[in-house]
Amino acid sequence: MISILKKILLAALILGTMAVGWLWHVNYNDGVNVSGTTDPVLATVDQAALIERGAYLARAGNCMTCHTARGGEAWSGGRPISTPFGTLFSSNLTPDPEAGIGQWNSAEFWRALHHGRSRDGRLLYPAFPYTHTTQIVRADSDALYAYLQSLKPISTAVPDHQLSWPYGTQAALAVWRALYFQPGTFQENSQQGKEWNRGAYLVRGLAHCSACHTPRDSLAGGDWQDFSGGLMPTQGWYAPSLQSPNEAGLADWPVEEIVRLLQTGYALNASTSGPMAEVVSQSTQHLGTEDLTAMAIYLKSLPQKEEAQSKTSANGRRSNSVTAGQKIYENRCATCHGSEGQGVPNAYPPLAGNRAVTLPHTENLLQLVLYGGFGASTAGHARPFGMPPFVLELTDPELAAVLSYIRKSWGNQASEVSILDVHTMRANSRSTLD
């Protein structure tokens, strides 16, 4: 019996050692030489052009938004990033030698983007989207590095992360990465044209669109080439599917309209809101038309998945909630959105036939009606019209009623919004603010 127990323990020890060795190999054996202190390639190029290129790429990646705390200096980090596992704080990316990345060389910066490892070799948290920036080619990484090194050094220290155990441990990160991350620089598809490949590079990599539009599991992992829509944890927003014609699929949109949406935030009776309005304001409106066209071509090519929509009852009867919602709509909403949900061009979006209204997920509607908001602020819409908040004006039953009415009127066919949905959104928003 003792002999058998020893054999079992020995086998377990061997398997455990092999597992640890495999985790070490897939996480730390990246082969990047970061020992050099000089960058001979960078020293031979036009520094002004390199920095300008890096600034453009930083805008394409919307990097400054996350790496700037509200009210703080640009690029000095410290912005809290709420996750299901605790709160992370973005890094200071200025060239300050202590608080920022002033002591980093370009190889260390490349390793962070491509392999998700810090200057000292630690594994980085995937709130920094190295799952996507791994696609970035070395030349673009070097341009980003040159731009960041050109910024004014800011000595603002970033708070320590506040994560529940064991999520803040390197061991947990190693397991997560083994499950969900594989480094790999973008490879062109020879079956596609130059524009498609450029769009794929931007969408999959630098712009990291699927960081929001990918469904995630309980460990916040996912298939990073899946654009079928995802709930943004702790934020209360739903990033609609880019592969569904019923949500935000763009396969039947003209390329010019997709470009206009990314450039201005408005197109084809559609408008951006919430996190996407921020992306347009801070990032895509600043991109060149060629790059936006390339992104549009790639987004149009995403395979579409037809999904069943909930339908109204065959007898056409309206529930008491929908009937009550009609009166609320007429008193509160019709002035801006029209008696037939037709909206006002260039001011208030139509609600009739609006895919954002009939999404199976109601989080976005609840966010907008409860807390209000503005569309993207762009060169063409410097002062966009806004949605007033009704969080103090309407009760949970009233909000559920008016949204149910909107989702079942003027040809819209979607499920009703429950009182529980409204209550949950209010409760989650309060917990986020606490």
C-alpha positions, 0 to 999 in steps of 0.5 A: 500500500505504501509503495502504491501511494509513493508511486501516486505521489511521484506521478503527481509530482512529475505531472505537476512539474511538467505543468509548471514547466509548460506554463513557464515555457508558454509565458516566459520563453518568448525569445525577445532580447531586451538587453540592449541599451541602444536602438541602432535602427531607430537612430537611422530614421527620420525622428520627426516622421517616426514620432508623427507616425507614432502619434497617429497610431496612438490615436488609432489605438485610442491609447490616451483615453485609458492611460489618462485619469479623469482630470489628470494629465494626458498619458500619466495613467491612473485611470481606474479600470473596473473588472469582475475581479477588482480594479486595475489602474492604467500605466503612466506612459510618459518618459518619466524614469521612475513613474513612467517608461523613461527607462524602457528601450524599444525592445522592452516596449515591443515585448509588452505589446507583442508578448504582454510582459513588463520591463522587469519580465512580469506578466501584464494584466489583459486589461492592457489589450496585448491579446490584440496588440500582439498583431502589431508589426515591429515598425509600428511598435517602434513608432509608438515607442518613439512618440511616447518617449517624446512626451513631457515626463510626468512623475504621477505615481499610479495606485496599486491594483486592487484585485481579489485573490488569486486574480492578482497573482502571476500564477493566475495570469500564467494560467489565463494566458495559456488558455486565451493568449497566443502571440502572433504578428499579423499575417496578410491573407493572400486571398484578399486585397491590400485594403482588406488586409490593412483593415483587418490589421487595424480592426484586429490589432491596433484598434482592438475592436473585439476587446468589446465586441467579443463575448467573454466567459466567466474568466473574461476570456474569449475568441479574439476573432469573434465579433458576435457581440459581448456585454462589457463587464461592470460597465453596463453596456452591450457591444452589439454583434458586428456579425448580425444584421439584426444588431450592428452587422455592416455587410449591407452598408455602403462603404462610404456610410461606414466611413461616415459613421467612424468619422462623424458618429452618424450615418444611415439614421444611426448614431453612436453612443456610450463607449462607441461615441468615445471611440469615435470622438477620441480615435476614429475621427482622427484617422485618414480616409484610406484607413477608415475605408480599409476598416470599412471593407474589412468590417463589411466582410465579416460573416453574418449570422442570421439570428431569430428575433422575438416577435409580438404576439399573433393576436396583436394585443398590447400588454398593460405595460405597453399601453401605459408606456404610450402615454409616457412616450407622448408626454416625455419623448415625442417632442424630440423623437416624433409621434411616430418615432421618426426622429429629427435628422441631424438632431434626434435619432429615429426610434422606428426601425432602429436596430439599437432599439430592438437589440435583444440586450436592453442594457444600452437603452436603459443606460441612455434613458436612465442617465442620458448622454451625448453622441460623438463630438466630432469636427462635423458635430462639435456640439451634438444633441444630447439625451436628458437623464430620466433617472430621477423623473421616472419610476422603474415601472414607468421606465419599463413601460415606455421602453416596452412601448418603443420596442413594440411600436412603428414596426419594431418587434422586440421583447418588453423590458421588465421592471426587474431589468430597470431595477438591476441597472439602477442597482449595478450603477449604484454599486459601480459608483460606490 
